[in-house]
Structure formats: structure tokens, C-alpha cells
């Protein structure tokens, strides 16, 4: 009996989902007007090219990364590997992993 109830509930839910999908969700039913070669704007190509030239002259069309700086190597510290192996103030001196708070 329970299997019949589950199957009936599934069938009704799928029917409700199908009905919701079949409904037209676009209220005015007018397609997009910029298709089939029609211009979506009233601005002409020559006006757009003039605006682009003006923006280029003003420097507003940069397409480079603002943080793109060349690598600058750090100056040599003068400390040898042997001095580092003897001990430094960096890190955990007894090399123990974190034990928790």
C-alpha cells in the first residue's frame, strides 16, 4: 500500500513540474529585437569608432595588468648556509609540530 502512495505522489509531482515548465513565463511574448541583423542601438558605427578613438587618446582603453611589474631579486643578506645551519631566530628552534591550543 505504501509503494502505491509513493508512486502516485511521484507521478503527481512530475505532472505538476511538467505543467509549470509548459507555462509561458514571458508575459509579453515579444522576441529579442536585436536579432537577424537588426541594430539594438541607435548609435552608428562611425559614432562608436569616434568614441573609441577619443577614449584611446585619453588613455582609457588600457588592456595591460596594472600590477604587472618585473621581478626584482632581493639583495644578498651575506649569511652563509653554514651560519643558517648553526641556528637562527627563524621558526621553531626545537622543530616540534603544532600541538594545539
C-alpha positions, -999 to 999 in steps of 0.1 A, spaced: 0 0 0 28 24 8 45 17 -25 13 28 -44 12 60 -24 48 68 -32 44 61 -69 12 82 -70 30 111 -53 59 109 -78 35 108 -108 16 138 -95 48 158 -87 62 151 -122 29 162 -137 30 194 -117 66 201 -127 57 195 -164 27 219 -162 49 246 -146 75 242 -173 50 243 -201 35 276 -189 48 306 -208 69 326 -183 74 355 -208 45 379 -202 47 400 -234 58 371 -257 79 395 -279 112 381 -290 145 400 -286 147 428 -312 184 427 -318 184 395 -339 186 390 -377 210 418 -384 189 445 -367 208 470 -347 200 470 -310 212 506 -306 206 538 -325 243 547 -324 260 544 -358 293 526 -364 311 558 -371 300 573 -338 312 542 -320 346 544 -338 349 581 -329 342 574 -293 368 546 -293 394 569 -308 386 596 -282 389 570 -254 422 558 -267 436 593 -269 425 599 -232 442 566 -222 411 549 -210 414 517 -230 445 502 -214 444 464 -215 475 457 -195 477 443 -160 482 472 -135 502 450 -111 524 436 -138 559 447 -125 591 428 -134 607 406 -108 633 422 -87 656 399 -68 663 405 -32 697 417 -22 721 391 -8 719 390 30 755 379 34 746 350 56 761 316 46 743 283 46 766 272 74 755 301 96 719 292 89 725 256 98 741 266 131 709 282 142 688 312 135 660 331 151 636 320 124 609 293 131 606 268 159 640 260 174 631 225 186 613 217 154 581 204 171 549 204 151 520 224 163 504 207 193 471 226 195 459 253 218 
